[in-house]
Amino acid sequence: MPGGARRRVGVYLARQAIGYAALGEPDHAVEPAAESARIAAETGSVRHRRELAVLRRAMGPWASGGRGERLVDALSVVPG
């Protein structure tokens, strides 16, 4: 997949995870967040990293406990 397309997929996955968080579905947010973070680490996209920062804030209510730990682990491949 071309780099630009890969970056867009990563951004859209981050937005999907943000949507799950907004709906109160943090368990569903972790998988697209993890894939999005892997893509962000590969591409180094600044726009993508901004979306992941929004996701971190959106997942704030679940920061403690298993959900938060899984998200932190998923996003650990991208500094932020």
Backbone as JSON, one array per atom type, in Angstrom:
{
  "sequence": "MPGGARRRVGVYLARQAIGYAALGEPDHAVEPAAESARIAAETGSVRHRRELAVLRRAMGPWASGGRGERLVDALSVVPG",
  "N": [[0.85, -1.17, 0.0], [0.62, 2.21, -0.85], [2.51, 4.86, 0.76], [1.08, 7.24, 1.47], [-1.57, 6.38, 1.44], [-1.46, 4.47, 3.44], [-0.92, 6.07, 5.67], [-3.33, 7.52, 5.77], [-5.15, 5.46, 6.35], [-4.27, 4.81, 8.92], [-4.87, 7.2, 10.33], [-7.65, 7.21, 10.07], [-8.26, 4.89, 11.5], [-7.5, 5.7, 14.05], [-9.41, 7.7, 14.44], [-11.7, 6.11, 14.4], [-11.32, 4.66, 16.76], [-11.46, 6.79, 18.57], [-14.13, 7.45, 18.21], [-15.38, 5.13, 19.24], [-14.61, 5.42, 21.92], [-15.96, 7.8, 22.53], [-18.54, 6.85, 22.42], [-18.64, 5.39, 24.67], [-17.48, 2.9, 24.61], [-14.91, 1.61, 25.37], [-13.53, -0.83, 25.24], [-13.8, -1.67, 22.61], [-12.3, 0.23, 21.37], [-9.6, -0.31, 21.67], [-8.37, -2.17, 19.86], [-8.46, -0.97, 17.14], [-6.98, 1.27, 17.88], [-4.48, 0.22, 18.54], [-3.58, -0.8, 16.05], [-3.56, 1.57, 14.6], [-1.58, 2.97, 16.0], [0.67, 1.41, 15.41], [0.93, 1.94, 12.69], [1.37, 4.7, 12.78], [3.85, 4.74, 14.03], [5.4, 3.61, 12.02], [5.12, 5.44, 9.88], [5.57, 8.0, 10.88], [3.94, 10.23, 10.84], [2.9, 13.48, 11.6], [0.32, 14.57, 11.75], [-1.14, 12.28, 12.21], [-0.14, 11.53, 14.71], [-1.2, 13.59, 16.2], [-3.9, 12.91, 16.13], [-3.79, 10.58, 17.64], [-3.16, 11.69, 20.09], [-5.55, 12.99, 20.68], [-7.12, 10.72, 20.97], [-5.93, 9.59, 23.27], [-6.78, 11.45, 25.19], [-9.55, 11.15, 24.94], [-9.88, 8.61, 25.92], [-9.4, 8.98, 28.56], [-11.28, 8.72, 30.8], [-11.12, 6.01, 31.31], [-8.61, 5.49, 32.13], [-7.41, 4.27, 34.34], [-6.99, 0.9, 35.41], [-7.64, -2.18, 33.58], [-8.45, -1.57, 30.89], [-7.32, 0.96, 30.38], [-4.62, 0.29, 30.72], [-4.25, -1.52, 28.62], [-4.63, 0.2, 26.47], [-2.52, 2.03, 26.85], [-0.37, 0.28, 26.49], [-0.85, -0.38, 23.8], [-0.45, 2.07, 22.55], [2.15, 2.6, 23.1], [4.16, 2.33, 21.23], [4.39, 4.68, 19.96], [5.73, 7.74, 20.72], [4.41, 10.03, 23.09]],
  "CA": [[0.0, 0.0, 0.0], [1.42, 3.44, -0.88], [2.66, 5.51, 2.06], [-0.02, 8.18, 1.75], [-2.77, 5.6, 1.76], [-1.22, 3.84, 4.75], [-1.11, 7.13, 6.68], [-4.77, 7.81, 5.88], [-5.77, 4.34, 7.07], [-3.93, 4.97, 10.33], [-5.64, 8.31, 10.88], [-9.05, 6.78, 10.17], [-8.36, 3.94, 12.61], [-7.48, 6.5, 15.28], [-10.73, 8.34, 14.56], [-12.65, 5.06, 14.77], [-11.12, 4.4, 18.18], [-12.0, 7.96, 19.27], [-15.58, 7.29, 18.16], [-15.75, 4.11, 20.22], [-14.46, 6.02, 23.24], [-17.06, 8.75, 22.7], [-19.77, 6.07, 22.63], [-18.52, 4.65, 25.92], [-17.09, 1.54, 24.26], [-13.44, 1.6, 25.35], [-12.98, -2.14, 24.85], [-13.76, -1.72, 21.15], [-11.34, 1.23, 20.9], [-8.2, -0.73, 21.82], [-7.82, -2.83, 18.66], [-8.08, 0.0, 16.09], [-5.93, 2.15, 18.4], [-3.2, -0.49, 18.43], [-3.17, -0.82, 14.64], [-3.26, 2.95, 14.25], [-0.29, 3.32, 16.59], [1.72, 0.74, 14.63], [1.08, 2.68, 11.44], [1.99, 5.99, 13.12], [5.27, 4.49, 14.29], [6.04, 3.35, 10.72], [5.08, 6.57, 8.96], [6.04, 9.22, 11.52], [3.05, 11.32, 10.48], [2.56, 14.4, 12.68], [-1.14, 14.64, 11.8], [-1.56, 11.02, 12.81], [0.19, 11.6, 16.13], [-2.19, 14.48, 16.82], [-5.13, 12.12, 16.31], [-3.56, 9.68, 18.77], [-3.24, 12.51, 21.31], [-6.99, 13.14, 20.92], [-7.56, 9.43, 21.47], [-5.49, 9.46, 24.67], [-7.68, 12.27, 26.0], [-10.89, 10.55, 24.9], [-9.86, 7.4, 26.75], [-9.08, 9.39, 29.92], [-12.14, 8.15, 31.85], [-10.8, 4.6, 31.53], [-7.15, 5.44, 32.24], [-6.98, 3.3, 35.34], [-7.55, -0.42, 35.19], [-7.21, -2.97, 32.43], [-8.65, -0.89, 29.6], [-6.29, 1.98, 30.25], [-3.33, -0.36, 30.55], [-4.18, -2.06, 27.26], [-4.45, 1.32, 25.56], [-1.15, 2.52, 27.03], [0.49, -0.68, 25.81], [-1.08, -0.26, 22.36], [0.1, 3.33, 22.06], [3.54, 2.76, 23.55], [5.09, 2.34, 20.09], [4.45, 6.07, 19.48], [5.93, 8.66, 21.85], [3.36, 11.01, 23.13]],
  "C": [[0.9, 1.23, 0.0], [1.42, 4.15, 0.48], [1.53, 6.44, 2.43], [-1.29, 7.46, 2.14], [-2.64, 4.96, 3.13], [-1.42, 4.87, 5.87], [-2.59, 7.43, 6.87], [-5.49, 6.71, 6.64], [-5.49, 4.47, 8.57], [-4.72, 6.07, 11.01], [-7.11, 7.89, 11.05], [-9.25, 5.76, 11.28], [-8.33, 4.68, 13.95], [-8.83, 7.16, 15.5], [-11.81, 7.32, 14.92], [-12.54, 4.77, 16.26], [-11.66, 5.56, 19.03], [-13.53, 7.86, 19.31], [-16.07, 6.25, 19.16], [-15.66, 4.67, 21.64], [-15.61, 6.98, 23.53], [-18.39, 8.05, 22.96], [-19.74, 5.28, 23.93], [-18.17, 3.19, 25.71], [-15.56, 1.42, 24.22], [-12.84, 0.26, 24.95], [-12.86, -2.27, 23.33], [-12.7, -0.77, 20.58], [-9.92, 0.69, 20.85], [-7.63, -1.32, 20.54], [-7.51, -1.84, 17.54], [-7.01, 0.98, 16.57], [-4.56, 1.5, 18.25], [-2.7, -0.5, 16.99], [-2.79, 0.58, 14.18], [-1.89, 3.36, 14.78], [0.86, 2.66, 15.83], [1.99, 1.5, 13.34], [1.76, 4.02, 11.7], [3.48, 5.83, 13.37], [6.03, 4.27, 12.98], [6.18, 4.62, 9.89], [5.64, 7.86, 9.55], [5.18, 10.44, 11.24], [2.67, 12.17, 11.7], [1.05, 14.49, 12.83], [-1.7, 13.41, 12.51], [-1.29, 11.04, 14.31], [-0.74, 12.53, 16.86], [-3.5, 13.75, 17.07], [-4.97, 11.16, 17.49], [-3.58, 10.44, 20.09], [-4.71, 12.75, 21.68], [-7.55, 11.84, 21.51], [-7.16, 9.23, 22.93], [-6.41, 10.25, 25.6], [-9.07, 11.65, 26.07], [-10.99, 9.32, 25.78], [-9.55, 7.71, 28.21], [-9.96, 8.78, 31.01], [-11.8, 6.69, 32.19], [-9.29, 4.41, 31.75], [-6.66, 4.44, 33.28], [-7.65, 1.96, 35.06], [-7.08, -1.04, 33.89], [-7.36, -2.28, 31.09], [-7.56, 0.14, 29.36], [-4.91, 1.39, 30.02], [-3.17, -0.93, 29.14], [-3.96, -0.94, 26.25], [-3.01, 1.88, 25.65], [-0.17, 1.58, 26.32], [0.39, -0.53, 24.29], [-0.4, 0.98, 21.79], [1.57, 3.52, 22.39], [4.55, 2.8, 22.41], [5.26, 3.74, 19.51], [4.65, 6.99, 20.67], [4.8, 9.67, 21.89], [2.88, 11.24, 24.49]]
}
